[in-house]
Amino acid sequence: MKLYQKKNFNIDESSITMPLNEAGMTDGVAFVLASSEEQAKQGAALLNGHQLDKNHLLSSSQIGDFEKIMQTSDAVEETTAGYSLIDLRDPLLDTKREQFMFQIGKEVHLKWHDTTMTGVDQSVVSPISSDKSVQWSPKGTYLIVVKHDKVEFYGGKRMQPIITLPEPKVDLVSMSPCERYVLTYAPMSKSPYVIWNFQLVEQIRDFDQKEGEDGHAYTWSHDGNYLAKKFKTEKAEDNTAKVKTGISVYQLPSMELIQTSDGAKKSITVEGIMDVKWAPNRNALAYTAFPGENQHPRVGFIEIPSRQTTIKTFNNTQTLQMYFHSQGSYLAIMNEYKEKKTTKYSVELFDTRKQNFPHQQVLINREVLKFHGIHWEPYHSKMAVHTLAKRIVEAGKKDYTLDAQRNGIDIYEMIEDPIKGFVTKTIGFMPSEKITGFRWSGAGNIFNVFESEGSKSSIQFYMISVEENQALVHEKAIVQKVKGSVSLVQ
């Protein structure tokens, strides 16, 4: 029982039977009654080959497989009884071959390139048929394949179906980061949203689809223990329609609303909520809201499950757009606001690692025509801001172009500060004014920009370096000219 609990496999103690011999001792055999065939497969896979201690190795299989093994001669190679967790993750853990997947129509092809042998691409399995685009599970354990009458989760060296959810007409599948739960979205079904206990292949709860909702209405917390969605209800009071908005947060595995301090299970009311996102590194929600008259627009942070809330308000704000750092270290918010009838922009920065969410502001001192976006360095604290702005010609310098617009990048860095929590440092701006796309390298500090002017396009690579007693500068590394237009592929 403890072994199953350690592996996050849910099963009742009453489902386990361990026979005793005449001396009152066990013979090292136990029987586990599963609630479904899929649960039996998963249970056998979890314990098969487990090293119990220095001298004991567990073997487990389904009853049908056990009977086949017992009827097999010792001279014949035994059939593998099930999948171990290592088996399920073999394609991911194998460093000697490079596996990749592509889909043509309904056919999904899994191939690998073995650099230690012939170097020729080889198929892992025969093509798999899928009615929708396939996807990997969050940890890469399963390949999720949607068919017209079911959803299959493939895994192991042979990429065979391990778990099957009998849900038809599914458009989208969202698996929890912990891979213990699954949400299926089937808009043509009576209950479009169904939340499943993945290991037990059991439905936990289902929901109707409200106006304006789609397959992305529900989102998982970073650990998969909570599921959240925005809500909006209208109630007629005194011949007027009263609108109530907020966030519903459900706790797994019960899928019941989280409790208030007095034990009531309620949604969280947030007047005028516009957007909500989970922090990538902690169980906290960030939201933007425009409550209406006599109340300022705001950004809020809600700790889950305590519901403790931190709010920052802004004056004259028109638009708020969130950009989380991929590791959850920071949250950047594009703030479009009015100042003396002029539209201006700033970037509101929050350190989401600290309890009180320290805040700093970066003013964009340009006449911005369009705010393209914010790009965070993947594993460090640099931030690139991409805007289309009015060009500024410095006094005494010649202007060789008639274009009045600058499509450029400004780069900043977040630095820890013992008093303020953190401060921002301006690294500088890109000299190019024709940037149509931007991307950091995986390790950071190096980035590339896509430039386009008329029919000419190019990709340029830069590195940010520190020179002694000088400010941070950009060093151009490579320039690659490209014929035709250049597009940024995510």
DRENTORRO-575457 format. One record per residue (C-alpha): residue number from 0; x, y, z. Coordinates in nm, 4 decimals. Each point is the difference from the previous one (the first is absolute). Last residue first. Layout:
% DRENTORRO-575457
nudren:px:py:pz
NUM:X:Y:Z;
...
END
This chain:
% DRENTORRO-575457
nudren:px:py:pz
489:0.7256:2.9621:-3.2327;
488:0.0964:0.0775:-0.3593;
487:0.0905:0.3639:-0.0691;
486:-0.0510:0.0946:-0.3641;
485:0.2541:0.1287:-0.2487;
484:-0.0958:0.1367:-0.3403;
483:0.1845:-0.0567:-0.3262;
482:0.3666:-0.0826:-0.0368;
481:0.1861:-0.0401:0.3259;
480:0.3246:0.1587:0.1103;
479:0.1682:-0.1562:0.3019;
478:0.1962:0.2299:0.2278;
477:0.2080:-0.1490:0.2782;
476:0.1482:0.1237:0.3278;
475:-0.1074:0.3594:0.0566;
474:0.1137:0.1188:0.3408;
473:-0.2471:0.1960:0.2092;
472:0.1352:0.2016:0.2907;
471:-0.0206:-0.0006:0.3783;
470:0.1514:0.3170:0.1370;
469:0.3711:0.0460:0.0314;
468:0.2551:-0.0241:0.2798;
467:0.1031:-0.3484:-0.1165;
466:-0.2114:-0.1272:-0.2852;
465:-0.3157:-0.1989:0.0645;
464:-0.1563:-0.1998:-0.2802;
463:-0.3446:-0.0382:-0.1578;
462:0.0239:-0.2188:-0.3098;
461:-0.1716:0.0600:-0.3319;
460:-0.1198:-0.2104:-0.2925;
459:-0.1518:0.1494:-0.3153;
458:-0.2616:-0.1466:-0.2308;
457:-0.0611:0.1876:-0.3230;
456:-0.2714:0.1189:-0.2351;
455:-0.0113:0.2038:-0.3190;
454:-0.3213:0.0351:-0.2040;
453:-0.0997:0.3235:0.1773;
452:0.1892:0.0268:0.3253;
451:0.0013:-0.2974:0.2345;
450:0.2050:-0.0882:0.3023;
449:-0.0287:-0.3115:0.2141;
448:0.1945:0.0215:0.3237;
447:0.2133:-0.2595:0.1736;
446:0.0994:-0.0355:0.3606;
445:0.2973:-0.0938:0.2139;
444:-0.0010:0.0708:0.3755;
443:-0.2400:-0.2931:0.0486;
442:0.0590:-0.3735:0.0309;
441:-0.2854:-0.0898:-0.2358;
440:0.0835:0.2856:-0.2370;
439:-0.2261:0.3026:0.0194;
438:-0.2368:0.0838:-0.2874;
437:-0.1132:0.3148:-0.1804;
436:-0.2152:0.0814:-0.3008;
435:-0.0823:0.2847:-0.2401;
434:0.3024:0.2200:0.0707;
433:0.0510:0.2866:-0.2462;
432:0.1492:0.2686:0.2279;
431:0.3352:-0.1646:0.0687;
430:0.2233:0.1617:0.2623;
429:-0.1506:-0.2251:0.2691;
428:-0.0612:0.1836:0.3263;
427:0.1872:-0.0028:0.3271;
426:0.0746:-0.2018:0.3110;
425:-0.2368:0.1991:0.2194;
424:0.0122:-0.1267:0.3584;
423:-0.3069:-0.0887:0.2029;
422:-0.0139:-0.0324:0.3779;
421:-0.0884:-0.2915:0.2276;
420:-0.1362:-0.0704:0.3477;
419:-0.0009:0.3722:0.0808;
418:0.2280:-0.0247:0.3042;
417:0.2288:-0.2982:-0.0639;
416:0.0118:0.0611:-0.3786;
415:0.0185:-0.2794:-0.2589;
414:0.0568:0.1162:-0.3588;
413:-0.2527:-0.0176:-0.2859;
412:0.1488:0.0772:-0.3426;
411:-0.1282:0.2156:-0.2850;
410:0.0080:-0.0142:-0.3813;
409:-0.1677:0.2357:-0.2493;
408:-0.0929:-0.1388:-0.3431;
407:-0.1027:0.1790:-0.3189;
406:-0.2464:0.0752:-0.2754;
405:0.0750:0.3712:-0.0414;
404:-0.2365:0.2109:-0.2131;
403:0.0432:0.3251:-0.1951;
402:0.1488:-0.1708:-0.3043;
401:0.1767:0.2582:-0.2154;
400:0.3356:-0.1617:0.0572;
399:0.3597:0.1229:0.0095;
398:-0.0407:0.2392:0.2944;
397:0.3235:0.1808:0.0754;
396:0.0965:0.0583:0.3612;
395:0.0485:0.3419:0.1590;
394:-0.3059:-0.0240:0.2236;
393:-0.1219:-0.3554:0.0462;
392:-0.2804:-0.1142:-0.2267;
391:-0.2840:-0.1617:0.1920;
390:-0.2110:-0.2484:-0.1923;
389:-0.3640:-0.0428:0.1014;
388:-0.0583:-0.3373:0.1601;
387:-0.0689:-0.3639:-0.0830;
386:0.0849:-0.1918:0.3137;
385:0.1821:-0.3133:0.1170;
384:0.1037:-0.0153:0.3670;
383:0.2803:-0.2435:0.0838;
382:0.0406:-0.1288:0.3564;
381:0.3054:-0.1336:0.1796;
380:-0.0337:-0.2005:0.3210;
379:0.1436:-0.3426:-0.0714;
378:-0.1269:-0.3438:-0.1011;
377:-0.2165:0.0680:-0.3074;
376:0.0825:0.3703:-0.0718;
375:-0.3435:0.1605:-0.0040;
374:-0.1550:0.1472:-0.3158;
373:-0.2579:0.2798:0.0267;
372:-0.2424:0.0929:-0.2780;
371:-0.0888:0.1933:-0.3160;
370:-0.1126:0.3322:0.1540;
369:-0.1121:0.2214:-0.2877;
368:0.0384:0.3736:-0.0722;
367:0.2264:0.0703:0.2972;
366:0.1282:0.3569:0.0411;
365:0.3046:-0.1057:0.1954;
364:0.1050:0.0203:0.3617;
363:-0.1352:-0.3437:0.0918;
362:-0.0218:0.0346:0.3781;
361:0.1225:-0.3010:0.1992;
360:-0.1829:-0.0532:0.3293;
359:0.0976:-0.2086:0.3017;
358:-0.2098:-0.2185:0.2293;
357:0.0781:-0.2442:0.2820;
356:-0.2448:-0.2999:0.0145;
355:-0.0560:-0.0143:0.3800;
354:0.0977:-0.3667:0.0406;
353:0.3004:0.0010:-0.2300;
352:0.0475:-0.2215:-0.3043;
351:-0.2521:0.1964:-0.2078;
350:0.2274:0.3045:-0.0385;
349:-0.2328:0.2485:-0.1690;
348:0.0699:0.2326:-0.2936;
347:-0.2317:0.2627:-0.1489;
346:0.1132:0.0901:-0.3534;
345:-0.1045:0.3475:-0.1091;
344:-0.1824:0.1478:-0.2960;
343:-0.1453:0.3369:-0.0963;
342:-0.3091:0.1257:-0.1802;
341:-0.0289:0.3792:0.0106;
340:-0.3195:0.1696:0.1179;
339:0.1876:0.1597:0.2930;
338:0.1380:-0.3373:0.1034;
337:-0.1948:-0.3054:-0.1108;
336:0.1067:-0.3573:0.0729;
335:0.1222:-0.3202:-0.1661;
334:0.1596:-0.2256:0.2598;
333:0.1855:-0.3071:-0.1302;
332:0.0352:-0.2333:0.2939;
331:0.3171:-0.1903:0.0837;
330:-0.0129:-0.2875:0.2496;
329:0.3245:-0.1277:0.1453;
328:0.1672:-0.3180:0.1232;
327:-0.2648:-0.2354:-0.1411;
326:0.2517:-0.2119:-0.1891;
325:-0.1428:0.1019:-0.3401;
324:-0.0218:0.3666:0.1119;
323:-0.3658:0.0963:-0.0142;
322:-0.1291:0.2594:-0.2486;
321:-0.3324:0.1653:0.0945;
320:-0.1937:0.2666:-0.1954;
319:-0.1700:0.3035:0.1564;
318:-0.1915:0.2507:-0.2132;
317:-0.1517:0.3481:0.0483;
316:0.1578:0.1103:0.3284;
315:-0.0898:0.3467:0.1290;
314:0.1422:-0.0730:0.3462;
313:0.1381:-0.3371:0.1113;
312:-0.0808:-0.2318:0.2929;
311:0.2155:-0.2738:0.1587;
310:-0.1761:-0.2766:0.1930;
309:0.1272:-0.2849:0.2212;
308:-0.2503:-0.2715:0.0967;
307:0.0089:-0.2883:0.2495;
306:-0.2398:-0.2639:-0.1365;
305:0.1643:-0.2627:0.2292;
304:-0.0235:-0.2747:-0.2681;
303:0.1539:0.1528:-0.2079;
302:0.1640:0.3426:0.0315;
301:-0.1780:0.2671:-0.2036;
300:0.1957:0.2717:-0.1823;
299:-0.1775:0.3061:-0.1382;
298:0.0653:0.2578:-0.2701;
297:-0.2293:0.2993:-0.0036;
296:-0.2114:0.2517:-0.1869;
295:-0.1159:0.2784:0.2326;
294:-0.3464:0.0156:0.1517;
293:-0.2483:0.2898:-0.0132;
292:-0.1789:-0.1526:-0.2998;
291:0.1029:-0.3424:-0.1244;
290:0.1807:-0.2961:0.1522;
289:0.2674:-0.0300:-0.2736;
288:0.1870:-0.3156:0.0941;
287:0.3294:-0.1766:-0.0671;
286:0.0785:-0.3328:0.1649;
285:0.2886:-0.1968:0.1481;
284:-0.0724:-0.3343:0.1658;
283:0.2267:-0.1671:0.2548;
282:0.0974:-0.3613:0.0559;
281:0.3686:0.0472:-0.0742;
280:0.2558:-0.0161:-0.2845;
279:-0.1854:0.0604:-0.3276;
278:-0.2367:0.2583:0.1563;
277:-0.3510:-0.0836:-0.1181;
276:-0.1664:0.2488:-0.2319;
275:-0.3151:0.2168:0.0082;
274:-0.1372:0.2580:-0.2433;
273:-0.2769:0.2606:-0.0035;
272:-0.1581:0.0068:0.3451;
271:-0.2539:0.2790:0.0469;
270:-0.0781:-0.0791:0.3637;
269:0.1973:-0.2892:0.1405;
268:-0.2099:-0.2435:0.2065;
267:0.1813:-0.3185:0.1023;
266:-0.2171:-0.3116:-0.0323;
265:-0.1443:-0.1576:0.3112;
264:0.0293:-0.3057:0.2230;
263:-0.0710:0.1287:0.3507;
262:0.2434:-0.1072:0.2743;
261:0.0159:0.3286:0.1931;
260:0.3373:0.0963:-0.1506;
259:-0.1395:-0.0631:-0.3497;
258:0.0165:-0.3435:-0.1565;
257:0.1250:-0.1102:-0.3413;
256:-0.2725:-0.1072:-0.2417;
255:-0.0408:-0.3753:-0.0392;
254:0.1796:-0.2031:-0.2648;
253:0.0564:-0.2792:0.2579;
252:0.3422:-0.0991:-0.1393;
251:0.0845:0.2826:-0.0329;
250:-0.0971:0.3445:0.1246;
249:-0.2200:0.2283:-0.2078;
248:0.0506:0.3761:-0.0394;
247:-0.2827:0.2119:-0.1400;
246:0.1109:0.3528:-0.0880;
245:-0.2033:0.3208:-0.0120;
244:-0.2924:0.1800:-0.1561;
243:-0.3480:0.1038:0.1129;
242:-0.2343:0.1940:-0.2266;
241:-0.3207:0.1517:0.1357;
240:-0.2723:0.0322:-0.2616;
239:-0.2518:0.2665:0.0907;
238:-0.3731:-0.0277:0.0713;
237:0.0628:0.0247:0.3750;
236:0.2432:-0.2946:-0.0119;
235:0.0486:-0.2306:-0.2994;
234:0.3075:-0.2216:0.0328;
233:0.2807:-0.0362:-0.2500;
232:0.2947:-0.2314:0.0507;
231:0.3589:0.0152:-0.1225;
230:0.2708:-0.2506:0.0819;
229:0.3726:-0.0237:-0.0570;
228:0.1542:-0.3438:0.0306;
227:0.2328:-0.1885:0.2341;
226:0.1217:-0.3574:0.0555;
225:0.2103:-0.0930:0.3014;
224:0.2401:-0.2800:0.1005;
223:0.1787:-0.0112:-0.3361;
222:0.3327:0.1246:0.1402;
221:0.0209:0.3175:-0.2124;
220:-0.3737:0.0663:0.0337;
219:-0.2153:-0.1245:-0.2854;
218:-0.2193:0.2151:-0.2261;
217:-0.3702:-0.0198:-0.0906;
216:-0.1447:0.2215:-0.2768;
215:0.2503:-0.1281:-0.2570;
214:-0.2433:-0.2212:-0.1914;
213:-0.2366:0.2901:-0.0510;
212:-0.2195:0.2272:0.2104;
211:-0.1832:0.3079:-0.1306;
210:-0.3430:-0.1117:0.1162;
209:0.0212:-0.2786:0.2559;
208:0.0840:-0.3632:-0.0735;
207:-0.1478:-0.2559:0.2368;
206:0.2239:-0.1735:0.2501;
205:0.1105:-0.3532:0.0899;
204:0.1465:-0.1563:0.3118;
203:0.2267:-0.2803:0.1177;
202:-0.0311:-0.2328:-0.2990;
201:0.1939:-0.3206:0.0536;
200:0.2936:-0.1438:-0.1923;
199:0.1537:-0.1005:0.3362;
198:0.3474:0.1326:-0.0824;
197:-0.1295:0.2998:-0.1957;
196:-0.2568:0.1196:0.2511;
195:-0.2035:0.1879:-0.2551;
194:-0.1448:0.3502:-0.0372;
193:-0.2710:0.0350:-0.2659;
192:-0.0884:0.3254:-0.1774;
191:-0.2512:-0.0119:-0.2875;
190:-0.2870:-0.1504:0.2026;
189:-0.2728:-0.0832:-0.2533;
188:0.2674:-0.0565:-0.2638;
187:0.0594:0.2105:-0.3117;
186:0.2613:0.2211:0.1705;
185:0.2176:-0.2995:0.1020;
184:0.2732:0.1266:0.2327;
183:0.1923:-0.2574:0.2013;
182:0.1750:0.0834:0.3269;
181:0.2533:-0.2502:0.1315;
180:0.1354:-0.0783:0.3461;
179:0.3035:-0.1741:0.1493;
178:0.2580:0.1251:-0.2516;
177:0.1575:0.2354:0.2600;
176:-0.0167:0.2868:-0.2520;
175:-0.3731:-0.0713:-0.0484;
174:-0.1024:-0.1243:-0.3442;
173:-0.2046:0.2180:-0.2361;
172:-0.1716:-0.1765:-0.2904;
171:-0.1812:0.1817:-0.2831;
170:-0.2655:-0.0733:-0.2600;
169:-0.1538:-0.3158:0.1463;
168:-0.2900:-0.1550:-0.1930;
167:-0.0107:-0.3164:0.2112;
166:0.1275:-0.0656:0.3561;
165:0.1067:-0.3541:0.0872;
164:0.3362:0.1018:0.1514;
163:0.2661:-0.2557:-0.0922;
162:0.3203:-0.0618:0.1962;
161:0.3176:-0.1833:-0.1076;
160:-0.0458:0.0035:-0.3789;
159:0.3228:-0.1241:-0.1627;
158:0.3144:0.1990:-0.0728;
157:0.2250:-0.3048:-0.0337;
156:0.2617:0.1324:0.2414;
155:-0.2666:0.1167:0.2435;
154:-0.2914:0.2398:-0.0436;
153:-0.3227:0.0834:-0.1817;
152:-0.2925:0.1773:0.1654;
151:-0.3229:-0.0521:-0.1931;
150:-0.3039:0.2274:-0.0142;
149:-0.3274:-0.1526:-0.1166;
148:-0.2802:-0.0108:-0.2597;
147:0.1217:0.2273:-0.2795;
146:0.3666:-0.0440:0.0852;
145:0.2336:0.2255:0.1985;
144:0.3589:-0.1153:0.0544;
143:0.2000:0.1144:0.3033;
142:0.3623:-0.1204:-0.0049;
141:0.0930:-0.0905:0.3542;
140:0.2912:0.0400:0.2420;
139:0.1182:0.3392:-0.1308;
138:-0.0405:0.1680:0.3364;
137:-0.2823:0.2311:-0.1182;
136:-0.1588:-0.2674:-0.2247;
135:0.1056:0.0176:-0.3639;
134:-0.2429:0.1184:-0.2659;
133:-0.1880:-0.1290:-0.3030;
132:-0.1978:0.2205:-0.2374;
131:-0.3478:-0.1419:-0.0498;
130:-0.1542:-0.3089:-0.1644;
129:0.3037:-0.2111:0.0816;
128:0.1336:-0.3136:-0.1703;
127:0.3351:-0.1371:0.1141;
126:0.2653:-0.0802:-0.2618;
125:0.1997:-0.3202:0.0593;
124:0.2319:0.0182:0.2964;
123:0.3429:0.1370:0.0832;
122:0.0763:0.0687:-0.3662;
121:0.3601:0.0314:-0.1038;
120:0.2049:0.2967:-0.1177;
119:0.3443:-0.1085:-0.1182;
118:0.3102:0.0799:0.2030;
117:0.1203:-0.3531:-0.0549;
116:0.0916:-0.0623:0.3613;
115:0.0993:0.2380:0.2800;
114:-0.1834:0.3018:-0.1479;
113:-0.3387:-0.1737:0.0213;
112:-0.2695:0.2263:-0.1455;
111:-0.3458:-0.0745:0.1299;
110:-0.3451:-0.0022:-0.1511;
109:-0.3613:0.0298:0.1130;
108:-0.2500:0.0652:-0.2796;
107:-0.3567:0.1147:0.0673;
106:-0.2444:-0.0588:-0.2869;
105:-0.3236:0.1988:0.0031;
104:0.1205:0.2638:-0.2470;
103:0.3772:-0.0206:0.0116;
102:0.1267:0.0186:0.3580;
101:0.3575:0.0232:0.1226;
100:0.1899:-0.1471:0.2916;
99:0.3626:0.0014:0.1076;
98:0.2420:-0.2257:0.1817;
97:0.3741:0.0629:0.0162;
96:0.1870:-0.3123:0.0984;
95:0.2713:-0.0742:0.2489;
94:-0.1495:0.2131:0.2780;
93:-0.2936:-0.2322:0.0753;
92:-0.1831:0.1560:0.2951;
91:-0.2994:0.1338:-0.1969;
90:-0.0600:-0.3123:-0.2103;
89:0.0479:-0.2119:0.3143;
88:-0.2564:0.1936:0.2065;
87:-0.2723:-0.2642:0.0002;
86:0.2517:-0.2816:0.0351;
85:0.1614:0.1771:0.2966;
84:-0.3445:0.0244:0.1616;
83:-0.0342:-0.3745:-0.0455;
82:-0.2201:-0.1438:-0.2695;
81:-0.1703:-0.3375:0.0133;
80:0.0387:-0.3750:-0.0018;
79:0.2827:-0.0329:-0.2515;
78:-0.0433:-0.3391:-0.1616;
77:0.2439:-0.2651:0.1114;
76:0.2624:-0.1344:-0.2360;
75:-0.0648:-0.3705:-0.0531;
74:0.2187:-0.2648:0.1596;
73:-0.1696:0.0550:0.3368;
72:-0.3246:-0.1145:-0.1609;
71:-0.2932:0.2413:0.0115;
70:-0.3173:-0.0980:0.1872;
69:0.1011:0.2049:0.3035;
68:0.0626:0.3056:-0.2219;
67:-0.3427:-0.0276:-0.1632;
66:-0.1692:-0.0220:0.3403;
65:0.1885:0.3081:0.1198;
64:-0.1003:0.1960:-0.3128;
63:-0.3680:-0.0654:0.0664;
62:0.0378:0.0841:0.3691;
61:0.1623:0.3360:-0.0801;
60:0.3657:0.0288:0.0820;
59:0.2388:0.0708:0.2851;
58:0.3567:-0.0947:0.0865;
57:0.1713:0.1449:0.3050;
56:0.3741:-0.0307:0.0608;
55:0.1307:-0.1064:0.3400;
54:0.3566:-0.0291:0.1308;
53:0.1166:0.3618:0.0391;
52:-0.3510:0.1333:0.0596;
51:-0.3283:0.0367:-0.1849;
50:0.1659:0.0512:-0.3394;
49:-0.3015:0.0603:-0.2282;
48:0.0058:-0.2146:-0.3160;
47:-0.3774:0.0103:-0.0465;
46:-0.1442:0.2345:0.2604;
45:-0.1256:0.2930:-0.2111;
44:-0.0753:-0.2028:-0.3120;
43:-0.2342:-0.2385:0.1800;
42:-0.1982:0.2899:0.1476;
41:-0.0210:0.1766:-0.3383;
40:-0.1278:-0.3078:-0.1801;
39:-0.2508:-0.0728:0.2786;
38:-0.1199:0.3610:-0.0070;
37:-0.0582:-0.0293:-0.3742;
36:-0.1933:-0.3245:0.0460;
35:-0.2282:0.1685:0.2505;
34:-0.0731:0.0221:0.3729;
33:0.3086:-0.1971:0.0981;
32:0.0078:-0.2857:0.2524;
31:0.3556:-0.0505:0.1244;
30:0.1214:-0.3502:0.0850;
29:0.3089:-0.0607:0.2147;
28:0.2686:-0.2717:0.0003;
27:0.3123:-0.0252:0.2138;
26:-0.1061:-0.3294:0.1595;
25:-0.1417:0.1853:0.2987;
24:0.0312:-0.1394:0.3509;
23:-0.2729:-0.1297:0.2326;
22:0.1676:-0.3379:0.0304;
21:-0.2796:-0.1620:-0.2028;
20:0.0637:0.2441:-0.2861;
19:-0.1283:0.3588:-0.0270;
18:-0.1635:0.1594:-0.3052;
17:0.0619:0.3747:-0.0728;
16:-0.3101:0.1770:-0.1352;
15:0.0069:0.3666:-0.1105;
14:-0.3238:0.1750:-0.1047;
13:-0.0864:0.0817:0.3630;
12:0.3056:0.2280:0.0099;
11:-0.1682:0.2187:-0.2600;
10:0.2000:0.1079:-0.3060;
9:0.1442:0.3312:-0.1159;
8:0.3413:-0.0100:-0.1667;
7:0.2154:0.2962:0.1007;
6:0.3204:-0.2135:-0.0281;
5:0.0687:0.0324:0.3720;
4:-0.3621:-0.0965:0.0685;
3:0.0366:-0.3164:-0.2113;
2:0.3101:-0.1010:0.1945;
1:-0.1753:0.0715:0.3303;
0:-0.2829:-0.2393:-0.0924;
END
